[in-house]
Amino acid sequence: MEPALSGEGRKVALITGANKGIGLAIATELGRRGYIVLVGARDEMRGEAAAAELKAAGLDARFLQVDLRDRATLLRAAAAIEENFGRLDVLVNNAGVKFETHPALPSRCSIDIVRETFETNVFGTIAVIQAMLPLLVKSSAGRIVNVSSGLGSLTLATTPGTVYQEKPLLSYNTSKAALNSITIQFANELRNTPIKVNAHDPGLTLTDMTRDVVRQDAARTPDQAAVVAVWLATLPADGPTGEFYGEKGVIPW
């Protein structure tokens, strides 16, 4: 990541999985709002390409290698942010995996798939938050946004006749339910600080993760899905914390 030459006084945002899809859309909009955008990605070539795309659009974007399953990259990323900016104002935990496709009966889901999913969506996200929290504490208005899913809502999953009840995915859905709980735990710890922690449901969005299960004309675009995440990333001092939001407002846990 190149040194910050003109970033003094401007807010800094790290978005994981920002080289494509919803993550790239979130990075783009935050960049348009004047944030220095750190494009978090595992793959250097793809991350650099995404950062170059944002730069070509006139935005201040820098690639930062972030692999949720490689703690060394998280520590290096935190050290680079500390050296270049001294703080982090926004962390958007967008990176995630989904190995199952509908229909997928829980009774037939491999335990190995469950483990693989939790390694990234749950343990990896916790690792990122813990690595970046010392930098967020240095911000006057730190914001953490965890990109979740309505499929992780226990309330919706137990509501008869809904798509949430009819589409069980053992590894993905339970990982997002765990992510929702993680959101609550950190929000409770940080409730008496300026940091706000919330979860975001982007809704059914056409991305590489969903191309096999949704029609192109029936899904939202990444730009549409990014709207609520950007709102949560830029909340005012009196904004909510410890909540789960979609485009229609609060979603039940």
C-alpha positions in Angstrom: 0.0 0.0 0.0 1.5 3.3 -1.0 2.0 6.0 1.6 -0.7 8.5 2.4 0.3 11.7 0.6 -2.9 13.7 0.9 -5.0 11.7 3.3 -4.6 13.8 6.5 -8.0 14.7 8.0 -9.9 12.4 5.6 -11.7 9.3 6.8 -10.2 5.8 6.1 -12.4 2.8 5.3 -11.3 -0.8 4.9 -13.7 -3.1 3.0 -12.8 -6.8 2.9 -13.6 -8.8 -0.3 -13.7 -5.4 -2.1 -12.3 -6.6 -5.4 -15.7 -7.4 -6.8 -19.5 -7.5 -6.3 -21.0 -5.8 -3.2 -17.7 -5.1 -1.7 -16.5 -3.2 -4.7 -19.8 -1.3 -4.8 -19.4 -0.3 -1.2 -15.9 0.8 -1.8 -16.9 2.9 -4.8 -19.6 4.8 -2.9 -17.5 5.5 0.1 -14.8 6.7 -2.3 -17.3 9.0 -3.9 -18.0 10.4 -0.5 -14.4 11.3 0.0 -13.1 8.4 2.0 -9.7 6.9 1.5 -10.7 3.4 0.4 -8.6 0.4 1.3 -9.5 -2.4 -1.0 -9.1 -5.6 1.1 -8.6 -8.7 -1.0 -6.8 -12.1 -0.8 -5.5 -12.0 -4.3 -3.0 -9.2 -5.1 -3.7 -9.1 -8.8 -7.4 -8.8 -8.4 -7.1 -6.4 -5.5 -4.7 -4.1 -7.4 -7.0 -4.3 -10.5 -10.0 -3.2 -8.4 -8.0 -0.4 -6.8 -6.8 0.8 -10.2 -10.5 0.8 -11.4 -11.4 3.0 -8.5 -8.4 5.3 -9.1 -9.4 5.6 -12.8 -12.8 6.9 -11.6 -11.0 9.6 -9.6 -11.2 7.9 -6.2 -8.5 7.5 -3.6 -8.1 3.7 -3.4 -5.3 1.5 -2.2 -5.0 -2.3 -2.3 -4.4 -4.0 1.0 -3.9 -7.7 1.2 -6.4 -9.2 3.7 -7.0 -12.9 3.9 -9.4 -13.8 6.6 -7.8 -17.2 7.0 -4.2 -15.9 7.2 -3.6 -14.0 10.5 -0.3 -12.8 9.2 -2.0 -10.8 6.5 -4.3 -9.2 9.0 -1.4 -8.1 11.3 0.5 -6.7 8.3 -2.6 -4.9 7.1 -3.2 -3.4 10.6 0.4 -2.3 10.8 0.2 -0.7 7.4 -2.9 1.3 8.3 -1.3 2.4 11.6 1.9 3.5 9.8 0.0 5.4 7.0 -3.0 6.8 8.7 -2.7 6.2 12.5 -6.4 5.0 12.7 -9.2 3.3 10.9 -12.7 5.0 10.7 -14.7 2.3 8.9 -14.4 -1.5 8.7 -16.8 -3.3 6.4 -16.6 -7.1 6.8 -17.9 -8.1 3.4 -15.7 -11.1 2.5 -17.5 -14.4 2.8 -18.0 -17.8 1.2 -21.0 -19.9 0.3 -20.4 -23.5 -0.9 -23.9 -24.9 -0.9 -26.6 -24.3 -3.5 -30.4 -24.8 -3.2 -31.8 -27.3 -2.5 -29.3 -28.5 0.1 -30.7 -30.7 2.9 -28.9 -30.1 6.2 -28.8 -33.9 6.8 -26.7 -34.3 3.7 -24.3 -31.4 4.3 -20.7 -32.4 4.8 -19.3 -31.4 8.1 -16.1 -30.4 6.2 -18.2 -27.8 4.3 -19.6 -26.5 7.6 -16.0 -26.1 8.9 -14.8 -24.4 5.8 -17.6 -21.9 5.8 -17.2 -21.1 9.5 -13.4 -20.6 9.1 -14.1 -17.6 6.8 -17.5 -16.3 7.7 -17.2 -16.6 11.4 -13.7 -17.1 12.7 -12.1 -15.0 9.9 -14.5 -12.1 10.6 -13.7 -12.2 14.3 -10.0 -12.2 13.5 -10.4 -9.1 11.3 -12.4 -7.2 13.9 -9.9 -8.0 16.6 -6.9 -7.0 14.4 -8.5 -3.7 13.4 -10.2 -2.7 16.7 -7.2 -0.9 18.2 -7.2 1.3 15.1 -11.0 1.9 15.2 -10.7 3.0 18.8 -8.4 5.8 17.6 -11.2 7.1 15.4 -13.6 9.7 16.7 -16.5 7.8 15.1 -15.5 4.2 14.3 -18.0 2.1 12.4 -18.1 -1.7 11.9 -20.5 -3.1 9.3 -20.9 -6.9 9.1 -22.4 -8.0 5.8 -24.8 -10.8 6.8 -28.0 -12.2 5.3 -31.6 -12.5 6.1 -31.0 -16.3 5.8 -29.2 -15.9 9.2 -32.3 -14.6 10.9 -33.6 -17.2 13.4 -36.9 -15.3 13.5 -37.4 -15.4 9.8 -36.3 -19.0 9.6 -39.0 -20.0 12.0 -41.8 -18.1 10.2 -44.0 -20.5 8.4 -44.5 -20.1 4.6 -41.4 -17.8 4.1 -38.6 -18.4 1.7 -36.3 -18.3 4.8 -37.9 -21.4 6.1 -38.1 -23.2 2.8 -34.4 -22.7 1.9 -32.3 -24.4 4.6 -28.5 -24.2 4.1 -26.7 -25.7 7.0 -23.3 -24.1 6.6 -24.1 -20.7 5.1 -27.2 -19.9 7.1 -25.8 -20.9 10.4 -22.6 -19.0 9.7 -24.6 -15.9 9.1 -26.6 -16.5 12.3 -23.3 -16.7 14.1 -22.2 -13.5 12.4 -25.3 -11.8 13.7 -24.5 -12.9 17.2 -20.9 -11.7 16.8 -22.3 -8.3 15.8 -24.3 -8.1 19.0 -21.4 -9.2 21.2 -19.0 -6.5 19.9 -21.8 -3.9 19.9 -22.4 -4.7 23.6 -18.8 -4.4 24.5 -18.4 -1.1 22.6 -21.8 0.4 23.5 -20.3 3.1 25.7 -17.7 4.2 23.1 -18.1 6.2 19.8 -17.9 2.9 17.8 -21.1 1.5 16.3 -21.4 -2.1 15.2 -24.3 -3.3 13.0 -25.2 -6.1 10.6 -26.4 -5.6 7.1 -28.6 -7.8 4.9 -27.9 -6.9 1.2 -30.9 -8.9 0.0 -30.9 -11.2 -3.0 -28.1 -9.7 -5.2 -26.6 -10.9 -8.4 -23.0 -11.7 -7.6 -20.6 -14.5 -8.4 -21.9 -16.2 -5.2 -25.5 -16.3 -6.5 -25.3 -16.6 -10.3 -26.3 -20.2 -10.1 -29.5 -19.6 -8.1 -31.0 -16.3 -9.3 -32.2 -14.9 -12.6 -30.4 -11.9 -13.7 -33.6 -9.9 -14.1 -34.9 -11.0 -10.6 -32.0 -9.9 -8.4 -30.7 -6.6 -7.1 -27.5 -5.1 -8.4 -24.4 -4.7 -6.2 -24.9 -0.9 -6.3 -28.4 -1.4 -4.9 -27.2 -3.8 -2.3 -24.5 -1.4 -1.1 -26.9 1.4 -0.1 -27.7 0.3 3.4 -24.1 -0.8 4.1 -22.8 2.6 3.2 -25.5 4.2 5.4 -24.4 2.1 8.3 -20.7 2.9 7.6 -21.5 6.6 7.7 -23.9 6.8 10.7 -24.0 10.0 12.7 -23.2 10.0 16.4 -26.8 9.4 17.4 -27.2 6.4 15.0 -28.0 2.9 16.0 -25.7 0.2 17.2 -26.2 -3.6 17.7 -28.9 -3.7 15.0 -29.6 -5.7 11.8 -30.7 -3.7 8.8 -32.0 -4.3 5.3 -33.5 -2.0 2.8 -36.8 -1.9 4.5 -35.4 -1.2 8.0 -34.7 -3.3 11.0 -34.6 -7.1 10.5 -35.4 -9.4 13.4 -32.6 -11.5 14.8 
